[in-house]
Amino acid sequence: MIIVCTMNLQIKNMSCLSCHMVVKYELEKLGINLMVVKSGQVEILEPISVLQIENFKRALLKADLELVENSKSLLADKIINVIAEMINYSDSAFKVNFSYYLSKKLNLDYTYMANMFSDNQGITIEQFIIQHRIEKVKQLICSNDLNLTQISWKLHYSSVAHLSTQFKKVTGLTPSQYKRTERNAGLRAVMCEL
């Protein structure tokens, strides 16, 4: 049994709190308790065997997560995590240009990152940001905590009209249509339970 000491692992698709919880749970299940879990990466602070790493890889795949083992995927995943962090947790990120923010955060040339990202993901960084912002809009619409004007302001859209246009372009529905559809789906689910 070969033991590997302290190591950093990059994990693809790990961009939300539930993903962090899954990763931590799977490591603890393998008997690994000393770790630091961050967006897209885990630092393991105790010896880990090759067998444990292989078991961890299998557990990640079951959760639609993946251990990153090549540099293009690693960079794309770092970009995805910065974007997720930027949209979900940071108000200051919207005060600067996305390309500038990414360049500063990852200390890389934006053009280089954009080319690598497109090659690896099949879409541009800008398209990915738009998709991720719209997913956040959907979450906020469904939570019923904010109205569309507040959502527009929170996600730093220039106007409600801009948010609505982008939303319809991505989803095929206006925000109001989406909210009605989701509300009706929720009512159908409740009715089915009865």
Beta strands, then each sheet from edge to edge (+ up, - down):
strand 1: 3-4
strand 2: 7-12
strand 3: 35-38
strand 4: 41-44
strand 5: 48-49
strand 6: 66-67
sheet 1: 1+ 5-
sheet 2: 3+ 4- 2+ 6-
end
